[in-house]
Amino acid sequence: LPVAVLRLSPDGVLLAANEAARTLTGHPDAALVGEPLWHRLVHPEDRWKLTQALRVARAGDRAATTFRLHPAEGPARVVEAHLFPD
């Protein structure tokens, strides 16, 4: 299965995405890079999950979470995210 890889800043701003991530979200890099990941992609009721996982990763630990992702087209889907400090 293709694995989407997103590189985020410590505060969740999207810095880069691989081809699988672009396919999953339905957005080209230019539409998402430079803005917080959850502004367009993460369901509003699930944003706290990503925020909490980012806090853990900023502290230097790995984190995992699931949330509903809204692609550019089609229904929302549940994704599992693994965050690794860089």
N, C-alpha and C positions, 0 to 999 in steps of 0.2 A: 504494500500500500504506500502511496506517496505520503510523505511527512512534511507538513507545513512548518517552516522555520521562520520565526520573526525575531528580529533583533530590536529590543526596546531599550530606551534610556531608563534610568532608575525610577523615573516618575511615570513611565508607561507610554511615552511618546514613541511612535514607530519610527525606527531608523532605517530598516531594510527588511525585505521579504523575499523568499525564494519563489520559484515558479509554482510549486505546489500550494503555497499560501495565496498567491494571486488567483489560482484556479479555485481554491476553496472559498475565498471571499468574493470573487467575481469583480474585484477592483484592481486596476493597475496600480503600481507603486506610486505614481504621481498623485493619485487621488487620496492616498492614505499616509504617505511618509510626511512626518512633521507634525502630526496631530496625535492626541492620545488615542490609543487603540479602542477604547470603549465609546468614543463619541459616535461612531457609525456602526460598529460591528457587534458590540455586546448588548444583549437585552438589558434594559434599564433595571429590572428587578435582580439581575445577576451581577451588576457592576461591583457590588461590595465584595464578591468572591475574588474577582481579579485584583481589586485593590488590596485585599488581605494577602493574597499570594505574592504580590509585588513587595509588600512590606517584609515578608519573610525572606524573599530573595535579596532585597537590599541589605538585610542583616547578615548575609553571607551563607544562607542555607538554601537548599533546593526546596521547591514548593510545587504542589500539584493541585489543580482545581478543575472543575467542570463548569461550563456555562453555556447559555444559548447564544449562538452566533447568528447574526442576520447577514446573509450574503447579499450582493447587489440585486440578485434575482432569485426567486424561489423562496420556499419556506425556511424558517429558522431551523437550525440543527444544533444538537448538543455536541460540544467538542470537549476534549480533555486536553488541558494545557499543563506542560511541565516547564517550570521556570528554573533556570540555572543562573547563579550570579556570575558575572563576567569580570 
